[in-house]
Amino acid sequence: MKREYIYRIWDIQARKYVMTGALYGCEGVAGLSQYFNRNFHKIEEYSGLHDKDGERIFEGDVIQFTARYRYANDPVEVIFFGGSYGCIIVMESGAKEFWHLNDIVSQYYPKVIGNINQLPCKPDHNGECLICDCWLSDCPLIKK
């Protein structure tokens, strides 16, 4: 089965998405650089997976799920790292682990609650806002 290449393009200056869809002939983010300047646009790729409601999960999305027997109840950002999509989970001990998105989707049924560009808070690696110093779980957008 051929992989679906779907992208979301965030315009940094306008602070909005200017495009979501497939660009034929552009397989991979490097191919999009001919159309979008990376100084002004943030390119986010579709992971090929869906959340529990059937919504596509893109790089940069913030997902929430409950992992039994692990400390992973705070919302986390989907990133592309080491050749696969996943999330950095901070354990109770303070140790950080990379969890593959395939495993999260198949075992914990995450929900997309927003994306990193449109949340009023900008979380760091452990879910604490870099701007207002609140926890991402207290974000007013997420509580809606």
TORLUM-89067 format. One line per 4 residues: their letters; for each residue x, y, z of N, C-alpha, C, CB. Coordinates in nm, 4 decimals. Each point is the difference from the previous one (the first is absolute). Glycine has a CB too. Layout:
# residues N
A) X/Y/Z/X/Y/Z/X/Y/Z/X/Y/Z ~ ...
This chain:
# residues 144
MKRE) 0.0838/-0.1187/0.0000/-0.0838/0.1187/0.0000/0.0880/0.1246/0.0000/-0.1832/-0.1245/0.1217 ~ 0.1502/0.2181/-0.2079/0.0778/0.1219/-0.0102/-0.0404/0.0980/0.1107/0.0220/-0.0338/-0.2495 ~ 0.0774/0.0997/0.3056/-0.0224/0.0933/0.1095/-0.0646/0.1288/-0.0509/0.1966/-0.0975/0.1222 ~ -0.2857/0.1549/-0.0409/-0.0672/0.1254/-0.0316/0.0848/0.1163/0.0495/-0.2264/-0.1117/0.0132
YIYR) 0.2625/0.2025/-0.1029/0.0781/0.1172/0.0389/-0.0931/0.1200/0.0067/0.2104/-0.0942/-0.1064 ~ -0.2510/0.1293/0.2273/-0.0887/0.1131/0.0227/0.0716/0.0944/0.0961/-0.2116/-0.1404/-0.0392 ~ 0.2002/0.2699/0.0117/0.0715/0.1001/0.0776/-0.0937/0.1086/0.0492/0.2055/-0.0476/-0.1316 ~ -0.1651/0.1100/0.2420/-0.0616/0.1232/0.0487/0.1095/0.1039/-0.0027/-0.1723/-0.1203/0.1479
IWDI) 0.1410/0.2365/-0.2013/0.0989/0.1070/-0.0072/-0.0461/0.1149/0.0895/0.0665/-0.0666/-0.2368 ~ 0.0143/0.0980/0.3373/-0.0280/0.1083/0.0938/0.0792/0.1224/-0.0429/-0.0440/-0.1633/0.1892 ~ -0.0259/0.2753/-0.2134/0.0650/0.1263/-0.0337/0.0375/0.0675/0.1309/-0.1305/0.0249/-0.2189 ~ 0.2587/-0.0116/0.2447/0.0493/0.0515/0.1282/-0.0406/0.1449/0.0212/0.1925/-0.1576/-0.0136
QARK) -0.1839/0.2397/-0.0915/-0.0332/0.1420/0.0141/-0.1502/0.0233/0.0130/0.2037/0.0545/-0.1317 ~ -0.2847/-0.1235/0.0514/-0.1451/0.0180/0.0043/-0.0629/-0.0762/0.1162/0.0003/0.0310/-0.2478 ~ 0.0741/-0.1227/0.3080/-0.0450/-0.0817/0.1127/-0.1276/-0.0771/-0.0337/0.1045/0.1648/0.1564 ~ -0.1026/-0.2331/-0.2726/-0.1127/-0.0839/-0.0400/0.0486/-0.1042/-0.1003/-0.1637/0.1901/0.0395
YVMT) 0.0815/-0.2946/-0.0557/0.0307/-0.1008/-0.1001/-0.0419/0.0513/-0.1357/-0.0277/-0.1849/0.1677 ~ 0.1171/0.1754/-0.2639/-0.0290/0.0482/-0.1348/-0.0327/-0.1142/-0.0947/0.1500/0.1937/0.0409 ~ -0.1207/-0.3171/0.0010/-0.0288/-0.1132/-0.0858/-0.0009/-0.1292/0.0803/0.1026/0.1207/-0.1937 ~ -0.1936/-0.2081/0.1594/0.0020/-0.1370/0.0478/-0.0387/-0.0862/-0.1177/-0.0572/0.0644/0.2403
GALY) 0.1407/-0.1597/-0.2755/-0.0327/-0.0888/-0.1112/0.1225/-0.0663/-0.0561/-0.1934/0.1419/-0.0527 ~ 0.1722/-0.2139/-0.0548/0.1080/-0.0735/-0.0647/0.0613/0.0859/-0.1099/-0.1124/-0.2201/0.0524 ~ 0.2419/0.2158/-0.0640/0.0700/0.0633/-0.1114/0.0648/-0.1111/-0.0797/0.0414/0.2166/0.1287 ~ -0.0914/-0.2423/-0.2446/0.0506/-0.1099/-0.0804/0.1378/0.0335/-0.0545/-0.2343/-0.0657/-0.0598
GCEG) 0.3214/-0.0335/0.0622/0.1373/0.0189/-0.0430/0.0903/0.0456/0.1126/-0.0849/0.0531/-0.2244 ~ 0.0293/-0.0293/0.3424/0.0779/0.0436/0.1167/-0.0090/-0.1077/0.1064/-0.0421/0.2451/-0.0511 ~ 0.1201/-0.3458/0.0371/-0.0010/-0.1065/0.0999/0.1088/0.0284/0.1015/-0.0887/-0.1682/-0.1671 ~ 0.0500/0.2254/0.2757/0.0933/0.0376/0.1051/0.0051/0.1505/0.0144/0.1342/-0.2058/-0.0433
VAGL) -0.0976/0.2502/0.1611/0.0025/0.1429/0.0309/0.1025/0.0730/-0.0851/-0.0725/-0.0511/0.2330 ~ 0.1826/-0.0142/-0.2679/0.1035/0.0651/-0.0805/-0.0544/0.0464/-0.1346/0.1718/-0.1412/0.1130 ~ -0.2630/0.0660/-0.1714/-0.0594/0.0380/-0.1278/-0.0876/0.1235/0.0096/0.0072/-0.2372/-0.0642 ~ -0.0599/0.2664/0.1822/-0.0852/0.1175/0.0185/0.0791/0.1294/0.0095/-0.1629/-0.1459/0.1143
SQYF) 0.2921/0.1356/-0.0871/0.0831/0.1191/0.0161/0.0049/0.0845/-0.1263/0.1352/-0.1240/0.1663 ~ -0.1627/0.0638/-0.2805/-0.0016/0.0772/-0.1243/-0.1234/0.0900/-0.0084/0.1278/-0.1840/-0.1124 ~ -0.2325/0.1536/0.1899/-0.1228/0.0785/-0.0013/-0.0155/0.0901/0.1216/-0.1023/-0.1814/-0.1307 ~ 0.1567/0.1394/0.2441/-0.0184/0.0736/0.1246/0.1352/0.0292/0.0637/-0.2248/-0.1083/0.0338
NRNF) 0.2456/0.2347/0.0029/0.1229/0.0431/0.0662/-0.0093/-0.0390/0.1475/0.0320/0.1939/-0.1640 ~ 0.0637/-0.2709/0.2119/-0.0037/-0.0491/0.1374/0.0222/0.1099/0.1035/0.0814/-0.2173/-0.0854 ~ -0.0383/0.3367/0.0410/0.0107/0.1126/0.0926/-0.1367/0.0603/0.0308/0.2291/0.0468/-0.0885 ~ -0.3255/-0.0687/-0.0021/-0.1324/0.0596/0.0148/-0.1110/-0.1035/0.0177/0.0807/0.1892/-0.1372
HKIE) -0.0495/-0.3150/0.1116/-0.1015/-0.1052/0.0064/0.0518/-0.1188/0.0809/-0.0924/0.0735/-0.2229 ~ 0.0016/-0.1330/0.2953/0.0307/-0.1216/0.0748/-0.0750/-0.1141/-0.0685/0.0347/0.1271/0.2215 ~ 0.0385/-0.2290/-0.2648/-0.0591/-0.1113/-0.0730/-0.0210/-0.1163/0.0956/0.1103/0.0740/-0.2151 ~ -0.2343/-0.1194/0.2254/-0.0347/-0.1109/0.0880/-0.0566/-0.1130/-0.0847/-0.0452/0.1573/0.1941
EYSG) 0.0967/-0.2773/-0.1745/-0.0402/-0.1142/-0.0809/-0.0985/-0.0898/0.0749/0.2211/0.0094/-0.1169 ~ -0.3125/-0.0662/0.0415/-0.0978/-0.0950/0.0526/0.0720/-0.1290/0.0372/-0.1853/0.1015/-0.1408 ~ 0.1567/-0.1532/0.2594/0.0693/-0.1192/0.0500/-0.0519/-0.1298/-0.0615/0.0387/0.1225/0.2115 ~ -0.1553/-0.1168/-0.2753/-0.0612/-0.1213/-0.0533/-0.0911/-0.0682/0.1005/0.1977/-0.0279/-0.1451
LHDK) -0.2136/0.0872/0.2638/-0.0819/-0.0583/0.1064/-0.1142/0.0937/0.0374/0.2002/-0.1245/0.0864 ~ -0.3016/0.0683/-0.0209/-0.1167/0.0764/0.0427/-0.0196/-0.0146/0.1507/-0.1067/-0.0318/-0.2265 ~ 0.0436/0.1345/0.2863/-0.0317/-0.0099/0.1432/-0.1274/-0.0814/0.0183/0.1113/0.2227/0.0453 ~ -0.1588/-0.2317/0.0775/-0.1156/-0.0851/0.0292/-0.1286/0.0483/-0.0660/0.1079/-0.0564/0.2145
DGER) -0.1126/0.1830/-0.2569/-0.1175/0.0540/-0.0682/0.0145/-0.0006/-0.1519/-0.0410/0.1415/0.1995 ~ 0.1515/-0.1978/-0.2495/0.0222/-0.0064/-0.1437/0.0685/0.1218/-0.0586/-0.1971/-0.1414/-0.0097 ~ 0.2413/0.2345/0.0930/0.0691/0.1193/-0.0480/0.1451/-0.0331/-0.0330/-0.1520/0.1461/0.1378 ~ 0.2005/-0.0918/-0.2479/0.1401/-0.0228/-0.0388/0.0942/0.0583/0.1045/-0.0649/0.0037/-0.2431
IFEG) 0.1741/-0.0745/0.2674/0.1020/0.0483/0.0936/0.1184/0.0504/-0.0811/-0.0741/-0.1631/0.1815 ~ 0.1038/0.2912/-0.1659/0.1110/0.0643/-0.0686/0.1142/0.0254/0.0977/-0.1596/0.1063/-0.1631 ~ 0.2768/-0.0900/0.1097/0.1146/0.0473/0.0762/-0.0385/0.1367/0.0567/0.1694/-0.1287/-0.1459 ~ -0.1418/0.1537/0.2728/-0.0363/0.1265/0.0630/-0.1339/-0.0029/0.0708/0.1324/0.1104/-0.1726
DVIQ) -0.2106/-0.2174/0.1549/-0.1262/-0.0120/0.0732/0.0293/-0.0288/0.1468/-0.1187/-0.0827/-0.2078 ~ 0.0282/0.1261/0.2930/0.0086/-0.0300/0.1424/-0.1067/-0.1047/0.0282/0.0874/0.2342/0.0614 ~ -0.0445/-0.3470/-0.0068/-0.0923/-0.1099/0.0278/-0.0067/-0.0263/0.1496/0.0493/-0.1014/-0.2246 ~ -0.1600/0.0457/0.2654/-0.0152/-0.0381/0.1405/-0.0475/-0.1443/0.0048/-0.0524/0.2392/0.0702
FTAR) 0.1091/-0.3152/0.0219/-0.0397/-0.1388/0.0193/0.0372/-0.0411/0.1414/0.0299/-0.0524/-0.2465 ~ -0.0904/-0.0545/0.2928/0.0314/-0.0532/0.1314/0.0703/-0.1330/-0.0179/-0.1978/0.1174/0.1048 ~ 0.3181/-0.1245/-0.0545/0.0792/-0.1224/-0.0094/-0.0006/-0.0682/0.1359/0.1466/0.0982/-0.1829 ~ -0.2002/-0.2164/0.1862/-0.0028/-0.0744/0.1265/0.1408/-0.0428/0.0390/-0.2332/-0.0806/-0.0500
YRYA) 0.2584/0.0848/0.1766/0.1277/-0.0434/0.0585/0.1175/0.0905/-0.0386/-0.0875/-0.2327/-0.0044 ~ 0.0599/0.3434/-0.0602/0.1040/0.0956/-0.0351/-0.0525/0.1398/0.0293/0.0951/-0.1541/-0.1792 ~ -0.0048/0.2459/0.2025/-0.0388/0.1380/0.0233/0.0003/0.0717/-0.1346/0.0955/-0.0016/0.2372 ~ -0.2089/0.0064/-0.3028/-0.0081/0.0645/-0.1307/-0.1389/0.0575/-0.0211/0.1736/-0.1568/-0.0913
NDPV) -0.2251/0.2273/0.1883/-0.1352/0.0521/-0.0109/-0.0054/0.1439/-0.0497/-0.0627/-0.1534/0.1820 ~ 0.1751/0.2247/-0.1848/0.0027/0.1370/-0.0490/0.0035/0.0005/-0.1525/0.1177/0.0756/0.2100 ~ -0.1725/0.0285/-0.2727/0.0069/0.0101/-0.1455/0.1451/0.0071/-0.0474/-0.2230/0.1160/-0.0015 ~ 0.2499/-0.1767/-0.1131/0.1345/-0.0012/-0.0563/-0.0049/0.0346/-0.1481/0.0716/-0.1717/0.1691
EVIF) 0.0381/0.2242/-0.2193/0.0109/0.0386/-0.1405/0.0499/-0.1172/-0.0832/0.0439/0.2382/0.0670 ~ -0.1004/-0.2533/-0.1864/0.0462/-0.1019/-0.0944/0.1201/0.0575/-0.0744/-0.2345/-0.1004/-0.0257 ~ 0.3444/0.0255/0.0280/0.1219/0.0436/-0.0679/0.0483/-0.1101/-0.0939/0.0623/0.1469/0.1967 ~ 0.0268/-0.1091/-0.2879/0.0666/-0.0972/-0.0866/0.1428/-0.0088/0.0503/-0.1492/0.0500/-0.2040
FGGS) 0.1889/-0.1696/0.2487/0.1325/-0.0172/0.0598/0.0522/-0.1382/-0.0341/-0.0567/0.1587/0.1880 ~ 0.1781/-0.1668/-0.2327/0.0628/-0.1291/-0.0268/-0.0703/-0.0819/-0.1061/0.0770/0.0030/0.2310 ~ -0.1399/0.0637/-0.3262/-0.0642/-0.0708/-0.1095/-0.1425/-0.0434/0.0254/0.2212/-0.0738/-0.0589 ~ -0.2817/0.1155/0.1716/-0.1401/-0.0360/0.0245/-0.0685/0.1080/0.0833/0.0587/-0.2450/-0.0119
YGCI) -0.1909/0.2406/0.0114/-0.0799/0.0936/0.0775/-0.0189/-0.0541/0.1409/-0.1175/0.0795/-0.2085 ~ 0.1107/0.0119/0.3046/-0.0194/-0.0407/0.1381/-0.0086/0.1202/0.0909/0.1206/-0.2118/-0.0459 ~ -0.1081/0.1874/0.1749/-0.0095/0.1036/0.1028/0.1056/-0.0245/0.1069/-0.2474/0.0274/-0.0439 ~ 0.2943/0.0807/0.1036/0.0919/-0.0098/0.1134/-0.0862/-0.0038/0.1263/0.1896/0.1249/-0.1233
IVME) -0.1783/-0.2328/0.1974/-0.0752/-0.0191/0.1230/0.0961/0.0147/0.1180/-0.1672/-0.1542/-0.1162 ~ 0.1286/0.2348/0.2140/0.0816/0.0174/0.1202/-0.0561/-0.0931/0.1072/0.0566/0.2437/-0.0584 ~ 0.0259/-0.3337/0.1056/-0.0412/-0.0981/0.1002/0.0002/0.0641/0.1395/0.0935/-0.1882/-0.1427 ~ -0.1517/0.1208/0.2405/-0.0041/0.0507/0.1369/0.1398/0.0253/0.0554/-0.2140/-0.1229/0.0343
SGAK) 0.3089/0.0432/-0.0772/0.1380/0.0147/0.0466/0.0699/0.1202/-0.0629/0.0088/-0.2463/0.0326 ~ -0.0716/0.3070/-0.1333/0.0619/0.1119/-0.0707/0.0680/-0.0432/-0.1288/0.0322/0.1117/0.2184 ~ -0.0187/-0.2422/-0.2370/0.0609/-0.0511/-0.1228/-0.0935/0.0249/-0.1183/0.1257/-0.1764/0.1315 ~ -0.0670/0.1974/-0.2486/-0.0783/0.0239/-0.1204/0.0103/-0.1205/-0.0915/0.0369/0.2483/0.0191
EFWH) -0.1503/-0.2840/-0.0768/-0.0040/-0.1117/-0.0947/-0.0688/0.0450/-0.1273/-0.0040/-0.1676/0.1882 ~ 0.0509/0.1171/-0.3008/-0.0677/0.0223/-0.1276/-0.0942/-0.1168/-0.0222/0.1963/0.1315/-0.0966 ~ -0.3258/-0.1026/0.0853/-0.0994/-0.1028/-0.0280/-0.0425/0.0144/-0.1447/-0.0801/-0.0036/0.2409 ~ 0.0804/-0.1053/-0.3140/-0.0403/0.0012/-0.1403/-0.1500/0.0235/-0.0111/0.1891/-0.1555/-0.0581
LNDI) -0.2271/0.2384/-0.0380/-0.1407/0.0336/-0.0184/-0.0832/-0.1224/-0.0363/0.0684/0.2285/-0.0712 ~ -0.0126/-0.3220/-0.0045/-0.0730/-0.1236/-0.0326/-0.0444/-0.0713/0.1269/0.1319/-0.0228/-0.2125 ~ -0.0418/0.0130/0.3099/-0.0322/-0.0675/0.1259/-0.1045/0.0777/0.0801/0.2312/-0.0964/0.0039 ~ -0.2181/0.2281/-0.0017/-0.0953/0.0831/0.0742/-0.1397/-0.0159/-0.0583/0.1824/0.1644/0.0556
VSQY) -0.1937/-0.1598/-0.1886/-0.1307/-0.0102/-0.0660/-0.0622/-0.1377/0.0214/0.0758/0.1662/-0.1716 ~ 0.0044/-0.2709/0.1598/-0.0559/-0.1353/0.0102/-0.0322/-0.0420/0.1437/0.1287/-0.0569/-0.2040 ~ -0.0612/0.1153/0.3033/-0.0217/-0.0421/0.1377/-0.0801/0.0977/0.0851/0.2104/-0.1208/-0.0208 ~ -0.1971/0.2524/-0.0048/-0.0550/0.0994/0.0920/-0.1076/0.0903/-0.0606/0.2179/-0.0056/0.1122
YPKV) -0.2441/-0.0045/-0.2408/-0.1070/0.0738/-0.0665/0.0032/0.1501/0.0319/-0.1377/-0.2081/0.0081 ~ 0.2372/0.2782/-0.0595/0.0132/0.1427/0.0316/-0.1067/0.0852/-0.0676/0.2439/-0.0358/0.0268 ~ -0.2571/0.1583/0.0224/-0.0900/0.0993/-0.0576/0.0820/0.1233/-0.0348/-0.1986/-0.0878/0.1331 ~ 0.1833/0.1387/-0.2560/0.0651/0.1250/-0.0386/-0.0777/0.1128/0.0658/0.0835/-0.0953/-0.2228
IGNI) -0.0152/0.1753/0.3033/-0.0673/0.1092/0.0719/0.0424/0.1368/-0.0519/-0.0131/-0.1462/0.2014 ~ 0.0984/0.1503/-0.3000/0.0460/0.1257/-0.0576/0.1317/-0.0226/-0.0701/-0.1178/0.1316/0.1779 ~ 0.1839/-0.0227/-0.2088/0.1338/-0.0104/-0.0570/0.0874/0.1076/0.0615/-0.0906/-0.0948/-0.2163 ~ 0.2166/0.0750/0.2042/0.0978/0.0834/0.0692/-0.0047/0.1464/-0.0462/0.1443/-0.2027/0.0247
NQLP) -0.1925/0.2268/-0.1470/-0.0039/0.1364/-0.0534/-0.1190/0.0804/0.0493/0.1169/-0.0847/-0.1991 ~ -0.2275/0.0202/0.2302/-0.1209/0.0723/0.0338/-0.0358/-0.0026/0.1484/-0.0766/-0.0523/-0.2263 ~ 0.1498/-0.0205/0.3066/-0.0251/0.0016/0.1438/0.0479/0.1328/0.0568/0.0226/-0.2522/0.0141 ~ -0.0956/0.3103/0.0812/0.0457/0.1245/0.0597/0.1280/-0.0193/0.0800/-0.2361/0.0772/0.0086
CKPD) 0.2582/-0.1979/0.0387/0.1206/-0.0300/0.0769/0.0992/-0.0752/-0.0876/-0.1334/-0.0072/0.2141 ~ 0.2597/0.0299/-0.1920/0.1064/-0.0702/-0.0711/0.0712/-0.0917/0.0991/0.0293/0.1923/-0.1653 ~ -0.0632/-0.3214/0.1652/0.0568/-0.0898/0.1003/0.1449/-0.0386/-0.0295/-0.2291/-0.0860/0.0393 ~ 0.3034/0.0602/0.0669/0.1338/-0.0553/-0.0151/-0.0120/-0.1521/-0.0010/0.1076/0.2012/0.1155
HNGE) 0.0036/-0.2699/-0.0996/0.0032/-0.1457/-0.0107/-0.0829/-0.0723/0.1066/0.2247/0.0254/-0.0986 ~ -0.2540/0.0401/0.2101/-0.0765/-0.0697/0.1048/-0.1400/0.0554/0.0196/0.2141/-0.0481/0.1109 ~ -0.2635/0.1294/-0.2065/-0.1370/0.0472/0.0061/-0.0216/0.1292/0.0753/-0.0605/-0.2315/-0.0153 ~ 0.1675/0.3012/0.0531/-0.0124/0.1266/0.0691/0.0199/0.1134/-0.1007/0.0823/-0.1034/0.2174
CLIC) -0.1672/0.2059/-0.2111/0.0034/0.1086/-0.0965/0.1260/0.0845/0.0177/-0.2508/0.0027/-0.0040 ~ 0.3145/0.0301/-0.1080/0.1194/0.0833/0.0034/-0.0335/0.1478/0.0176/0.1138/-0.1675/-0.1444 ~ -0.2393/0.2048/0.1190/-0.0399/0.1399/0.0054/-0.0636/0.0349/0.1343/-0.0332/-0.0035/-0.2477 ~ -0.0729/-0.0684/0.2855/-0.0741/0.0365/0.1217/0.0306/-0.0917/0.1183/-0.1795/0.0893/-0.1463
DCWL) 0.2641/-0.1893/0.1269/0.0441/-0.0895/0.1066/-0.1128/-0.0839/0.0603/0.1782/0.1641/0.0480 ~ -0.2864/-0.1856/-0.1246/-0.1068/-0.0882/0.0478/0.0178/-0.1373/-0.0650/-0.1597/0.1970/0.0327 ~ 0.0895/-0.2964/0.0188/0.0044/-0.1323/-0.0606/-0.0909/-0.0021/-0.1213/0.0498/-0.1071/0.2225 ~ -0.0110/0.0342/-0.3245/-0.0796/-0.0093/-0.1214/-0.1393/-0.0543/0.0297/0.2095/-0.0339/-0.1325
SDCP) -0.2215/-0.0485/0.2343/-0.1315/-0.0537/0.0374/-0.0938/0.1090/0.0517/0.1098/-0.2178/0.0545 ~ -0.0576/0.3355/-0.0189/-0.0826/0.1126/0.0449/-0.0313/0.0979/-0.1121/0.1005/-0.0247/0.2248 ~ -0.0604/-0.0053/-0.3466/-0.0189/0.0882/-0.1142/-0.1493/0.0209/-0.0268/0.2193/-0.0787/-0.0981 ~ -0.2653/0.2026/0.0842/-0.1427/0.0257/-0.0227/-0.0509/-0.0571/-0.1328/0.0248/0.2063/0.1367
LIKK) 0.0599/-0.2135/-0.2390/-0.0427/-0.0550/-0.1285/-0.0293/-0.1488/0.0128/0.1365/0.1729/-0.1204 ~ -0.0527/-0.2447/0.1930/-0.0161/-0.1427/0.0168/-0.1264/-0.0324/0.0799/0.2487/-0.0263/-0.0115 ~ -0.2835/0.1111/0.1070/-0.1155/-0.0268/0.0858/-0.1331/0.0207/-0.0704/0.1389/0.0668/0.1919 ~ -0.1378/-0.0048/-0.3108/-0.1253/0.0237/-0.0741/-0.0549/-0.1273/-0.0538/0.0758/0.2251/-0.0598
